[in-house]
C-alpha cells in the first residue's frame, strides 16, 4: 500500500449557515469556503491550546460565523507525517 503524500484532517468545524440555507453537506461546505475566502483578513487563532470546542468559540463571538480545528499533514522523506499547516495545536492527528 502506498501512503498518501498529503492529508487534510478536520477535527472540528462550526459554521453558522445563512437563515435561508436549504442544501446538502456539499452546499454547506461551499458556503463555508465562500465565507472563508471573503474573510481571509479576519482569520486568527483564538484558542491555540484547544480548550474550547469550535461551537463554544463561534457562539461566544458575535463577529465570527465560523471556527475550525484542522491540519494539513504530509509525509517526509523518513516516512513520518508532520503538520505543515494548522489552526493551532492539534493533538492526536
Order of alpha helices (4+ residues) and beta strands (2+ residues): beta-alpha-alpha-beta-beta
